Amino acid sequence: MKNDRLFSGLVLVIIGAVFLLNNFGVIDFHWGNLFRLWPVFLVIGGVNLLLSNTRAVWATLVRVAVLVIGLGFILFANVPGKYGFGPFKYHYNITDDNNNDDDDDDTDGDLKVSDKSSSNTYQQPFIAGTKYARLNVSGGATKYTLTKSTDSLFTASTSEYYGDYKLDSRTEDSVTVVDFDMNKRHERFRWDGGNMNVARLSLNTAPIWDINLRGGAAKVDFDLTPYKVRNLNINGGAASCNVKLDAKLPVTDVVVSTGASEIDINIPKSAACDIVTSSGLSSNDFEGFTKISGDHYTTPGFENAKNKIYLKLKGGVSDFNVHRY
């Protein structure tokens, strides 16, 4: 057997083994490592090129050893979140302590704090009788949290390391629309790998909400259990998302579209759930769901359930996890 065939075959065997072990729960592989540790592929490729014309046994052993060690490092490494490539990076830790609260004093446990940050508050008053509201949020390099309700329609407390935000509102067909956007001229990658902005959001519990969030390298921590959520749409590139839903309406539609992300969605056992996935190199963990087809899953008794949650999950290299609480 030629050495090139041995090397290529070994790559396929390792990749296939990773998929199988991850799907059976033997390992917990985070697909974001492919992007955080991308220089490993340069090392593997460089060694392979240097030794491609050397047919000695030792050269084959070196190539195989570098491949196994490199892929093993990607597989088992536990590194802080770094989204972006080369000098275009945002640094933050994607693992949170659930007991950490985001204060207004620049002390987020998983974010680097700088004296250069500024704090601002944005508020949209609540008008009595508002039945439907839509929140549109856009902006990358930001940690978004939504945990507390407010007597206003919408409030945001921010720690801004660069750029700023703007808040607008309007009415469309009896729906109050709130736009909370990062200034477009600041929504770009940074050369210095600086801190992320922080935006702590609060909503009024009275209206029925449609929530749309668009961000590049973002972290999302939304506890939506106090709210009546009709639609939730999260669109991001490299993101870490943790969303907790309740079932206060007969139907809740959730669409998540990401590039390289780790997505955790928590839904109540009192609600039935339907999941449709469309992904490339992604892993799925849908405990308690019945597989209908290759990309379709439901909870038992879905058709006759009173409250239903529809999940559409789209991703390139992502880790999708749906849990029932």
N, C-alpha and C positions, 0 to 999 in steps of 0.2 A: 504494500500500500504506500502511495506517495505521502510524503510528509505534509504537503498542502492539504490533501484530503483528510488526513488525520486531524490536523488543526481545525479545519472547517467543520468536520463532523463533531469534534469535541465541543465547539462553540454551540452547535445545535443541541447537543445532548444537555449541556449545562442550562441553556435557556429553557428547554423543555422541562427539565427537572425543577427549575425555579417556579414555573407556572404550576406544575402539579403539586409541589409541596405547599405553595401559597394557597391554592384552591382548596386543598384538604386541611388547611389550618395547621400544618406541621411547622411552618415558619410564618412570620409576619413581616412581609417585605413591603417597604414603603417605596412606591415607584418614584417619588420625588428624589430619591438617592441618585437616580440616573442623571439628573440635572445638577444636583449639588456636587457630585463626584465625577463630573464629566472628564476631568484631566486624566483619570485612570485609563480611559480609552486611548488617549494619546500615547501613554506609556506602552500599552499593549500593542497598539499599531506600530509604534516606533521599533520595538524589539522585534516584531514580526518582519518588518522591512529590512532591518539590519541583518537578520539571520535567514532571510528567505532563500538565498542562494547557497547556504551552507547545509550540506546533506549529512553532516556528522551526527551521531546519536546525541552527543552532548548538546548540540544546537536545538534539536527537537525537544529535548528535556527542558532546556531553558525556556523555550517558547511556551511549552505546556505549563510549566511552573508559573511563569509570569501571568498567563491567562487565568489559571485557577486562583492564584493569589489575588489578582486584580478584581475578578468577578466576585470572589469571596468577600473582599473588602466592601464592595458596593452592596452586597447582599446583607451583610451583618453589621455594617457600620451604623452607629447611632450618632448623627451629627446635628447640630442646630440648623434651623432653616436658613438657607441662603438662596433666594430666588433671583434669577438672572444669570447672565453669562459674562465671564471675564471680568472686566472692570465695571460692568453694568450690574451692580448687585445691591440688593437690600438685605440687611442683616437683622434677623430677629429669631428668637427661639419659638418654635411652633408648638412646644408642649407647655401647657398652662397648668398651674395648680388651681383646682376648682374652687379653692377657698380664697383665691386672690380677687380682690375687688378693684375695679379701676376708679381711682380717686381723681379729684381734680387737681392734684398737686404733683404731677409728673413723676409718680412713683410706681408705674406699671412694672410688675415684677419681671416680666420677660422682655422688656424693652430698655435699651440704653437711654439714659436720661442726660439731657444736655441743657446748660444754662441758656442756650441760644433758642430754645423753643419758646413759643408764645401761646397763651391760652385765650380762647374766645368762646362766646356763648351765642347760639342762634335759636330763635324762637318764632313759632308760628301760632298765633292765638287760636283757641277753639271757639267756633261759632255754634251756638246751641242749635240743634236740629240737624247737624251734619251726619248723614247716614253712610256715605261712601267716601273713602279717601284713598289716594294713590301716592305712594312715596317713591320717588326716583332718586337713587343715590349713585354718584359716579365719582371715580377718582382712585388711582392706584397708590401703592406704597403707603397704605393706611391700614391700621387695625380698627375694625368696626365692631362695636359691642352694642347690643340692644337687650337690656335686662329689666329696666324699670319703666313704669308708666308715668304719665304726666297729666296735669289738668289742662295744659295747653294741647293743641293738636299735635305739635311736634317740637321737640327741643333737641339741641345738639351741643355738647360740651367738647371742645377740641384742644389738643396739644399739637401745635403746628411747628414742625422742625423746618419746613420749607413750604412755600406757597401759601395759599389761603383758600377759603371756601366761600360760596355764595348761596343764599337761600332765596328762592322765588316761590310764588304760589299763584294759582289761577283756578278757574272753575271750568270743567268740561263736561257737559251733559249731566249735571247734578252731582258730579264727582269733584271733590276738592283735590287738586293736584299740588303736591309739594315737591320741588326740585332742590336737592342738596348736592351741589357739584363742586369739585375742585376746580380752581381757576385753570383753564386749559393750557395756559402758557407755562404752568408749573407741573403739569401732568406728564412727566417724562422721566427716563432713567437718569440717575445721577452718577457722576464719575467717582465720587468719593465714598460710595457705599454707606451713606449716612443712615440715621435713624428713620423709623417710620412715623408718620403722623398717627395720631390717635383720635378717633371720633366716637364719643359715647352718645348713643341715640336713645330717645324716649318717645313713646307714642301714647296717644289717648286711647283708652280701651273701648270707647263708645262706638266709633264707626266700624264698618267692614272694610278691611284693608287689602289693597293690592300693593305689593312691595317688589320693586325692581332694583337690583344692585349690579353695577358694572364696575369692575376694577381690574387692574393688571396684577401686580404682585400685591396681594391683599390677604389679610387675615380677618375672618368673619366669625363672630361668636354671638349668635342670636338666640335668645330665649323668647320664643313667640307664644308661650303658653297663656299669657294673659289676654291675648288679642284674638279677634275674629279675622282670620287670614283667609282670603278667598284665592289669591294667587301670590306665589313667591317665585321670582325669577332671579337667579344668580348667574352672572356671566363674568368669568374671570380667566386670566391666563394661568399664572402660577399662584395657587391660592391654598389656604388652609381654612376649611369651613366646619364649624360645629353649630348645628341648628337643632333646636328642640321645638316641636310643634304640638299643639292641642287640636282637638276636633270639635270646634264650636259651631261649625257650619256643616250642612249636609255634604258638601263637596269642597275639597281644597286641592288646588293644582300647584305642583311644585316642579320647576324646570331648573336643572343645574347644568351649565355648559362650561367646561373648564379645559385647560391644556394639561398641565402637570400639577395635580392637586391631591390633597387628602381631604376627603369629604365624609363627615359623620353626621347622620340625620337620625334623630330620635323621634319616634311617633308613639302615641298611646295605644295600649292594647285594646282600648274601647272602640277604636276605629279600624275599619278594614283598609287595606293598602294594596295598590297595584303599582308595580315597578316595570318600566321598560328602559332598557339600557341600549346605548349606542356608543361603543368605545373601541379604542384601538388596543394598546398594550395596557389594559387596566385589570385590576383585581376587584372582586365583589365579595362582600360578606353580608348576606341577607338571612339572618337567623330567624327561623319561624315562618319562612315563606315557602310556598310550593312553586316549583319551576314548571311553567306552562310550556315554554319553548326555549330556544337558545338564549333569548334576550328578554324574556317575559316572565315575571314572577308575581304571585298574589298571595294574600293571606287566606286561610280557610274561611268559607262562607262569605266571600266578597260580594257576590251578586245580591244577596239579601240583606246586606248590612245597611244600617240607617245612616251612618256617617262614613264617608270614603275619602281617602287621600290618594291622589294620583302623583306618582313620581316619574319624571323623565330625566334620566341621568346620561349626560353626554360628556365624553372625555377622551383625551389622547393617551397620556400616560398618567393614570389616576388610580386612586385607591378609594373605592366607594364602600361605605359601611352604613347599613340601616339597622337600627336597634329598636326594639319595642320595650316600653317601660310601663 
